[in-house]
Amino acid sequence: MIKGKSFTLFSSEWSHDLLQVLANDTSAKSKMLTQRMDTYRYANIGYHNSTVLTPRIDALAKDGVILESYYVQPICSPTRSSLMTGRYTYRLGTQATVIRADVPFGIPLSETFMAQNLKDVGYVTALFGKWHLGFYQRAFTPLSRGFDEHLGYFQGTTDYYTHNGYGYGGTPGGLDWHRGNETAYFGDNGTYAADVIVPVAVEFITRRAQDPAKQPFFLYLPFHLIHGPNQVPASFLALYPELHPDKTARSQGMCGVCECAGMGA
């Protein structure tokens, strides 16, 4: 759902309106922002389910384009691998399942990612969020696959506050949070993932808009939300007092974080 080239990024504590920054920057070749939510279902959005509070997304959808019969792969790695390469999953080895943290596999290095193609024609590229396309060697990680900047996690699911990963079957894993080529970055521990990612995305867009060379940019924001574990800031949980706090309210509250962390009208 896109409304021209104007968008606003919000976090749960504050908001930054970049409408004028982007709209006034008419000399740039192109600005591309691809945002992906994880495990977001048909009924997890206000214009399909009135009990879910997503007014900004609803307004953006009303003024934009809604693709109601657009289908993706059912789980993480298959969808992400097809998006990045433009190829069917059976050509990539992701047709059956996700790339597990304990498996030495990644999308084959013979495949060219979208970010690599865009870099070849002069784009500055960045990824802030979830990767899940292989990380057992550095060659399979974002900075080796076309992205100039990276913040986030490599595997399929992490704790939203500690940023520790999970092994097969939900067993606890180690820290999976990286800034650039940092093996593991501890500086964001204790901060909700979206509240780390959004300010970095805002700073990137603002910096690119002020670039004297006016290089075009591609920003990929694959949020972990609303994938488990079901962790949500108290302010969003409080929006649904009538719902069971350990079940539906947490899921609905995470949709609210998506609403604030993502694009609004």
ABEGO torsion letter per residue (X at the ends): XBBEABBBBBBAABBBBAAAAAAABAABABBBBBBBBBGBBAAABAAABAABBBAAAAAAAAABBBBAABBBBABAAAAAAAAAAGBBAAAAGAAABBBBAABBBBBBAABBBAAAAAAAAGBBBBBBEBBGAEAABAAABAAAAGBABBBEBABABBBAAAGBBBBBGGBBBBBBBBBEABABBAAABGBBAAAAAAAAAAAAAAAAAABAAGBBBBBBBBBAOABOBBBBBAAAAAABAABBAABAAAAAAAAAAAAAABBBX
